[in-house]
Amino acid sequence: MARVELLLKTSVVPSRKVLLKAMSFAKAIQGSIHILGKDYHRSEDHTFLDFLSSADGQRKRLSDNYLQWTGQVLDKVEQIAKEEGIEYNLDFHRLEGRQWMKQLLGALVDGANLLLIDQNNIRVTTDLLATLANADRNVLILSDKSWTHAGTMLAAIDPLHREDKAGKVDESVIELGELVGRALNMDVKLVYCRYIAGYLSEYKDQILASQKEGVMDFVADRRLQRLPLIFARGNPEAALPEVVKAHKAAMLVMGACRRGSMSRFLMGSTVDALLKNPPCDLLLVTSPQL
């Protein structure tokens, strides 16, 4: 990862915390920052201004707005660099109009398989994640929570999933987590959520014992004993935010790709739920091939 790619929306200036995290990441990997500005405003497609302005005038107005935004971002970056003592190398790439997602794929740098997204101004949709999965791009969704005093990363695994007996998704979750964890000096811990459906409560003890044994076998087979393992009780949508809070985790790594062979990508209910209210930064594996 010789370059940090950061997706932003040009109608919003990113927060200091988001920019600082992108700059810190770039510093950690000794890379530059490539800001991809989504310059598509759906509400401007058919406004009264369209009837008052010529096509050239409309383009000039949008171009002026874009240049003003890049200047505001640069001012903020320069201030952060001065305060934190961070050297940086930064450039911008404008993604215009309805076809911005197609332009995004063309603008992504070969060899960099991680895209940073500011969750405060970019809506992470199924279409966007599926597009990135097809381009073998994993996603780091940046929240406004600081990395300053949080050095823990949680990697959520589900090695007992019946459609992924080979554990390829979990292996990718752990591999990407350790890769990013090393760059950011974070300790990686594994977390497995033990959930029992109500109608199986009669067999709770046997099922929980079987789950624990299966997960421990996965850890032993992959020689992952170096990583602390946390067992959480409850549905992942509810249990994972609680584990993040208890361990003061800065980042949660999850698989956002289908575990079966029928499709490369599926945003499941857990990812969908956590995207609505992220408990911390989310590192999503959209493709099991890193």
C-alpha positions in Angstrom: 0.0 0.0 0.0 2.2 2.8 -1.3 -0.7 5.2 -1.6 -3.6 6.1 0.6 -6.8 6.5 -1.4 -9.5 8.6 0.3 -13.1 9.0 -1.0 -14.8 12.3 0.0 -17.8 14.3 -1.2 -17.0 17.7 -2.5 -20.0 19.4 -0.9 -18.6 18.7 2.6 -15.2 19.6 4.1 -14.0 16.5 6.0 -13.4 16.7 9.8 -10.0 17.2 11.3 -10.1 13.6 12.7 -10.8 12.0 9.4 -8.0 13.9 7.6 -5.6 13.3 10.5 -6.3 9.5 10.3 -5.7 9.5 6.5 -2.4 11.5 7.0 -1.3 9.2 9.8 -2.0 6.2 7.7 0.0 7.7 4.8 2.9 8.4 7.1 2.8 4.9 8.5 3.2 3.3 5.1 5.4 6.1 3.7 3.0 6.8 1.0 1.1 9.8 -0.6 -2.6 10.7 -0.3 -4.9 10.5 -3.3 -8.2 12.3 -2.6 -11.0 11.2 -4.8 -13.7 13.9 -4.7 -17.3 12.8 -5.5 -18.6 15.8 -7.3 -22.2 14.7 -8.0 -25.1 16.5 -6.5 -28.4 14.8 -7.3 -30.4 17.8 -6.2 -28.6 20.0 -8.8 -29.7 17.8 -11.8 -32.8 19.8 -12.5 -32.8 23.1 -10.5 -34.1 26.5 -11.5 -30.5 27.5 -12.1 -30.3 25.1 -15.1 -32.9 27.3 -16.8 -31.1 30.6 -16.0 -27.6 29.5 -16.8 -26.0 28.4 -20.0 -24.3 25.0 -20.1 -20.9 26.7 -20.0 -22.0 28.9 -17.1 -23.2 25.8 -15.2 -19.9 24.0 -15.8 -18.0 27.0 -14.6 -20.1 27.3 -11.5 -19.5 23.7 -10.6 -15.8 23.9 -11.4 -15.5 27.0 -9.2 -17.2 25.2 -6.3 -14.8 22.3 -6.7 -11.8 24.5 -6.7 -13.1 26.2 -3.6 -13.5 22.9 -1.8 -10.0 21.6 -2.7 -8.6 24.9 -1.3 -10.5 24.4 2.0 -9.3 20.8 2.3 -5.7 21.8 1.6 -5.9 24.6 4.2 -7.1 22.0 6.7 -4.4 19.5 5.8 -1.7 22.2 6.0 -2.9 23.2 9.5 -2.9 19.5 10.7 0.6 19.0 9.2 1.9 22.0 11.1 0.3 21.0 14.4 1.2 17.3 14.2 4.6 17.6 12.4 3.5 15.4 9.5 5.0 15.7 6.1 2.6 14.9 3.3 2.3 14.4 -0.5 -1.3 14.9 -1.7 -3.2 15.2 -4.9 -6.9 15.3 -6.0 -9.0 13.5 -8.6 -12.5 14.9 -9.4 -15.3 12.4 -10.0 -18.0 14.2 -11.9 -21.7 13.6 -12.5 -23.8 10.4 -12.5 -21.0 8.2 -13.7 -18.8 9.0 -10.7 -18.6 5.4 -9.6 -17.3 4.3 -13.0 -14.8 7.1 -12.9 -13.8 6.0 -9.4 -12.7 2.5 -10.7 -10.6 4.2 -13.4 -8.9 6.5 -10.8 -8.0 3.9 -8.3 -4.3 3.1 -8.3 -3.1 -0.4 -9.3 -1.6 -2.3 -6.4 -3.5 -0.4 -3.7 -6.4 -2.6 -2.6 -7.7 -0.5 0.2 -10.0 2.5 -0.1 -10.7 4.9 2.8 -14.1 6.4 3.0 -15.4 9.3 5.2 -18.6 7.8 6.6 -19.8 11.3 7.6 -20.4 12.4 4.0 -20.3 9.3 1.8 -23.2 6.9 2.0 -21.8 3.4 1.7 -24.3 1.5 -0.3 -24.6 -2.0 -1.5 -23.9 -0.8 -5.0 -20.7 1.0 -4.0 -19.4 -2.0 -2.0 -20.2 -4.4 -4.8 -18.4 -2.2 -7.3 -15.4 -2.1 -5.1 -15.5 -5.8 -4.6 -15.4 -6.4 -8.3 -12.3 -4.2 -8.4 -10.8 -6.2 -5.5 -10.9 -3.1 -3.2 -11.4 -3.5 0.5 -12.9 -0.6 2.4 -11.9 1.3 5.6 -14.8 3.5 6.8 -13.5 6.3 8.9 -15.6 7.7 11.7 -15.1 10.8 13.8 -13.7 8.7 16.6 -10.0 9.3 17.3 -7.2 6.7 17.1 -5.2 8.7 19.7 -5.7 6.5 22.8 -7.1 3.3 21.2 -4.6 0.7 20.1 -6.9 -2.3 19.7 -8.3 -3.8 16.5 -11.0 -6.5 16.6 -11.3 -9.0 13.8 -14.7 -10.6 13.7 -14.6 -14.2 12.5 -17.3 -16.8 11.8 -15.3 -20.0 10.9 -18.3 -22.3 11.6 -20.3 -20.8 8.7 -21.7 -23.7 6.8 -21.1 -22.1 3.4 -17.4 -21.3 4.1 -15.9 -24.5 5.5 -12.5 -23.5 4.0 -12.6 -20.3 6.1 -11.4 -18.2 3.2 -13.3 -15.1 4.3 -12.0 -15.4 7.9 -8.4 -15.9 6.8 -8.7 -12.7 4.7 -10.3 -10.8 7.6 -7.3 -11.8 9.8 -4.7 -11.2 7.1 -6.0 -7.7 6.3 -6.4 -6.9 10.0 -2.9 -7.8 10.8 -1.6 -5.9 7.7 -3.3 -2.7 8.7 -2.7 -3.3 12.4 1.1 -3.4 11.9 1.0 -0.2 9.9 -1.0 1.6 12.6 0.7 -0.1 15.6 -2.6 -1.7 16.7 -3.0 -4.9 18.6 -5.3 -7.4 16.8 -7.7 -9.5 18.7 -10.1 -12.1 17.3 -13.8 -12.0 18.3 -16.4 -14.7 17.8 -20.1 -14.1 18.6 -21.9 -17.2 20.1 -25.6 -16.9 19.3 -28.3 -19.5 20.0 -31.7 -19.2 18.4 -34.5 -19.3 20.9 -36.0 -22.5 19.7 -32.7 -24.3 20.3 -32.4 -23.1 24.0 -32.9 -26.7 25.2 -29.6 -27.6 23.6 -27.8 -24.4 24.6 -24.9 -26.0 26.5 -24.1 -28.6 23.9 -24.2 -26.0 21.1 -22.0 -23.5 22.9 -19.5 -26.2 23.7 -19.5 -27.3 20.1 -19.0 -23.7 18.9 -16.1 -23.2 21.2 -14.4 -26.4 20.1 -14.9 -25.5 16.4 -13.5 -22.0 16.8 -10.5 -23.3 18.8 -9.8 -25.9 16.1 -9.8 -23.2 13.5 -7.3 -21.1 15.5 -5.1 -24.1 16.1 -5.2 -25.3 12.4 -4.2 -21.8 11.2 -1.6 -21.3 13.9 -3.3 -18.2 15.2 -2.6 -18.7 18.9 -0.6 -15.5 18.8 -3.9 -13.5 18.7 -6.1 -13.2 21.7 -9.5 -14.7 21.2 -12.7 -13.2 22.6 -16.0 -15.1 22.9 -19.0 -12.8 22.9 -22.6 -13.9 23.7 -25.4 -12.7 21.5 -26.4 -11.7 18.0 -23.4 -10.1 16.2 -25.4 -6.9 15.4 -25.8 -6.3 19.1 -22.8 -8.1 20.6 -20.0 -6.6 18.4 -20.7 -2.9 19.4 -20.6 -4.1 23.1 -17.2 -5.8 22.6 -15.9 -2.7 20.8 -16.9 -0.6 23.8 -15.6 -3.0 26.4 -12.1 -3.3 24.7 -12.0 0.4 23.6 -11.3 -0.8 20.1 -10.3 1.7 17.4 -11.3 -0.5 14.5 -13.5 -3.5 13.7 -12.6 -5.8 10.8 -15.5 -7.7 9.2 -16.2 -9.8 6.1 -18.6 -8.1 3.7 -18.5 -10.7 1.0 -20.7 -13.8 0.5 -19.1 -17.0 1.9 -20.6 -19.3 -0.7 -19.5 -19.8 -4.3 -22.6 -18.3 -5.9 -21.6 -14.7 -5.7 -18.5 -12.6 -4.9 -20.3 -10.1 -2.8 -23.2 -9.7 -0.4 -23.6 -7.0 2.3 -25.1 -9.1 5.1 -27.4 -8.0 7.9 -24.5 -7.5 10.4 -22.6 -5.1 8.2 -25.8 -3.4 7.1 -26.7 -2.8 10.7 -23.3 -1.5 11.9 -23.0 0.8 8.9 -26.0 2.7 10.2 -24.3 3.4 13.5 -20.6 2.4 13.4 -19.3 1.7 16.9 -15.8 2.5 15.6 -13.9 2.6 12.2 -15.0 -0.4 10.1 -12.5 -2.3 7.9 -14.6 -4.3 5.4 -13.2 -7.2 3.4 -15.2 -7.1 0.2 -13.2 -9.8 -1.6 -11.5 -12.8 0.0 -8.6 -12.3 -2.4 -6.2 -9.8 -0.9 
